[in-house]
Amino acid sequence: MRSQRLLVLGLLGLGLYDGAYFIQWWLGVPQPRFGDFFAFWSFGRFAATFGSAIYDPFSLVAYQHTLDPTLIGGYPYPYPPTFLLILIPLGMMALPLAYFCWIASTLSLYVFATLGRNWRSISGLALLVAPTTLVTVISGQNGFLSAALLVGGLRCLTRWPACGGILLGLMTYKPQFLLLLPIVLIASRNIQALVAACVTVLFVVVISSAALGWSIWQIWISQFPTYQHLLQANQASLDHMMPTMVAGARAIGVSAGVGYTAQFLCSVVVAVLTWRACRRGLSEQTIAMVAIGTIIVAPYAMIYDMPMIAAAVAIDWQARREACVPIKSPEVILVAALFACILGMVNSLLPFAASVLVFVLFLVIAGSRNAVLKDGADGVGLPINTNLSRSHGY
């Protein structure tokens, strides 16, 4: 009981820090106002009028300067056309209202996908005050949405595979996060979900093409070299905010070849362990492994994509408490160090440490899954469908 009280006090203290950080950020008059969400909002407004011209970065940036003449630089739109189906309605709102609706809706989906009906708990408080949440709220980015689709889709696979496939198919709006999903679906023998995901992709392609022009997908593909050039031109300013091995290596001055080798080897380890875990059945620990592994194998990920990491920790620790598998102090220190690195990455500190800690965390959760298996809980005492119906209300 005393340790639980100390945990609550610690989380409340972290929440106060988050609040102070947010107020300081807001009073500093960030440029642009509402962070990167200004870009999302401008994408929706532009696409509602000009459709496929969204992939002309020069026209888009010029339009953004009409929305905010004080804007420095601009934001190209590198996403697939499917994301515009969400952004266009937001672009029709006033910017403050659109930001509130975006954060409120995606954060709610994220918390519910992770905890379900248990959101009013210590785990729910931990998710809300986690540094990953603070970074995503300040940036106005899509980390909550990505985590909600991934975790929610994985949770549905056992009981409602078609629904799970639909949610995972919607993840195509960020295709770099799809690399592990074929391994998950094939290893778990979830062909129905795989078919549902493919049908979902085809459906959103047709809908987005009908709404925005039948040539829009071809235009998006043809713009790949342009976006690659823009990314390389701005790489130095982005590396410190990317929790990948490649970006971390570049940020500390190591050759790109070393970074690519490290990322490849880590990705192989993640793929093998994920395959083995999914062959034994989808469990809470397996979902946590996939959420973290998705960040590790992604060629492009940012700190605002790391709500997946916080969700994975919450899912794993909840499952281990139910299975009476202890959470050891070094693991708590590891998570605390990782979250501290995330805050440090905002200010260009510790760029390589986060990618290493994320990989170590993946290995720890894989090990905790084996511990639960030895106790006979995973797949028997804590099968994902039982846990969902009891605790998550799916």
Buried (B, 14 or more C-beta within 10 A) or exposed (E): EEEEEEBEEEBEEBBEBBEEBEEEBEEEEBEBBBBBBBBBBBBBBBBBEBBBBBBBBEEBBEBBBEBBEEBEEBBBBBBBBBBBBBBBEBBEBEBEEBBEEBBEBBBEBBBBBBBBEBBEBBBBBBBBBBBBBBBBBBBBBBBBBBBBBBBBBBBBBBBBBBBBBBBBBBBBBBEBBBBBBEBBBBBBEBEBBBBBBEBBBEBBBEEBBEBBBEEBBEBBEEBEEBBEEBEEEEBEEBBBBBBBBBBBBBBEEBEEEEBBBBBEEBBEBBBEBBBBBBEBBBBBBBBBBBBBBBBBBBEBBBBBBBBBBBBBBBBBBBBBEBBEBEBEEEBEEBBEBBBBBBBBBBEEEBBBBBBBBBBBBBBBBBEBBEBBBEBEBBBBBBBBBEBBEEBBEB
